[in-house]
Amino acid sequence: MTQVVILGAGNVAIHLYKAFEKAEDVEVIQVYNHRPEKLVNFSETSTTTAVSELKEADIYILALKDDAILKMANIVPDFGALYLHTSGGIGMDALSKFRNHGVFYPLQTFSAKRAVDFNQIPMCLEANSEKNLQKTKKLAAGISEKLLDTNSTQRKALHASAVFVCNFTNHLYTIGADICQKNDLSFDILKPLIKETASKIEELSPEEAQTGPAIRNDRGTIEGHLELLTENQKNIYELLTASIYKLHGKKL
Amino acid sequence: MTQVVILGAGNVAIHLYKAFEKAEDVEVIQVYNHRPEKLVNFSETSTTTAVSELKEADIYILALKDDAILKMANIVPDFGALYLHTSGGIGMDALSKFRNHGVFYPLQTFSAKRAVDFNQIPMCLEANSEKNLQKTKKLAAGISEKLLDTNSTQRKALHASAVFVCNFTNHLYTIGADICQKNDLSFDILKPLIKETASKIEELSPEEAQTGPAIRNDRGTIEGHLELLTENQKNIYELLTASIYKLHGKKL
């Protein structure tokens, strides 16, 4: 049984904790957070708000925001265990003060209110030795089928890609919802289209799947749309239209 | 049995034709296109490349690009039937030369190579009389469960929203694929995230679902990402990050 302490109590910590609860060979023996009110989500295990009270464990997971990872690494003692952070954005060397360290980055978007199936989440793994990598893989294998060896540059690239396909995409959904709302239309109308757009790339590459007025730089349609938009939405529309036309226009 | 002639042979025409083939009370008696090679996809029905050979039907569907709709409306005679176009971008009055006219706009992204389930596609309908609207609805009900009365302004707003949530989103997928490819990573790694991003909004509003470094304007992470991007990708990243921060930043 691998004993784990989770440092952090945000969305990633909550979802990791739930996933480990279902795993056979993993036991989360403690969750740390400096704000006690955040620890209510972890009532099934021991919790603490003091670094001095941290239990001894096999693996410590720093499931924290990027800047908090660096701060925590400074104050947490090196018990000789394995220390992993869960960030896509920062290098493994943020934990280099610990003899055994690595990265345990789940490539997914986590919201407190929504359950996720960890089994299909790509786990991007890295460690400072082969032995530590094997330990990290064993831990990840308990919660997901998809284990990936990625170095820090690749992980950063995946994180940047994730910003485009997840964070920015979701912002485009927000703009779609805003346009609907201003025109007395339910956002629900767009949901089949959103679903199909995401499903389409299971069969076609995104380049092949591209449709719409931007490919042909169809100015009549484009100008009609711009009339309906706020200044900010217009800027986004124009920039993305130009980018699509640049990529696809020549092929027509 | 409603007899239909389809004018056009592109992706919308192909998918409409397939949907009507399965409908009980609809028969596509002819498909017109001026380029004979495009008509090979319609081997189960009569086809023609000459407007003078158009058969008499109950409904003529102009499933054409926006500019072609206007051109065809000029040369197709008014047989007294109902004339519908399938465009989200142009008004119903593009067909006002016909005594009976309306709009039959399926809000979906169509690619030749990919099958779609018409049943869940919102059909945005409009007609120049109550009687014509009923005929249009009856035709739509044969292929979809989701019928929507939308005026031309609302349809244009839906079309603009669709550009954001479908065309632009797909372009962000293309950028994600490009970043992966340049870093020896398979685009498949991003697919669970893309799927979850699209599924999340079934439960949460897109505003609630927003995650990522842009919300907090986390410059450390953002600068790290910008280093990996092309000039064009950088411009898109900066603009969308600013837009997300503008909307969400104040709430933190």
Interface residues (C-beta under 8 A of the other chain):
Chain A: N11 K65 D66 D67 G89 I90 L107 Q108 T109 F110 S111 K113 R114 V116 Q120 I121 P122 K146 L148 T150 T153 Q154 K156 A157 L158 H159 A160 S161 A162 V163 F164 V165 C166 N167 F168 T169 N170 H171 L172 Y173 T174 I175 G176 A177 I179 C180 K182 N183 D184 L185 F187 I189 L190 K191 P192 L193 I194 K195 E196 T197 A198 S199 K200 I201 E202 E203 L204 S205 P206 E207 E208 A209 Q210 T211 G212 P213 A214 D218 G220 T221 G224 H225 L228 L229 N232 Q233 N235 I236 Y237 L239 L240 S243 I244 K246 L247
Chain B: N11 K65 D66 D67 G89 I90 L107 Q108 T109 F110 S111 K113 R114 V116 Q120 I121 P122 K146 L148 T150 T153 Q154 K156 A157 L158 H159 A160 S161 A162 V163 F164 V165 C166 N167 F168 T169 N170 H171 L172 Y173 T174 I175 G176 A177 I179 C180 K182 N183 D184 L185 F187 I189 L190 K191 P192 L193 I194 K195 E196 T197 A198 S199 K200 I201 E202 E203 L204 S205 P206 E207 E208 A209 Q210 T211 G212 P213 A214 D218 G220 T221 G224 H225 L228 L229 N232 Q233 N235 I236 Y237 L239 L240 S243 I244 K246 L247
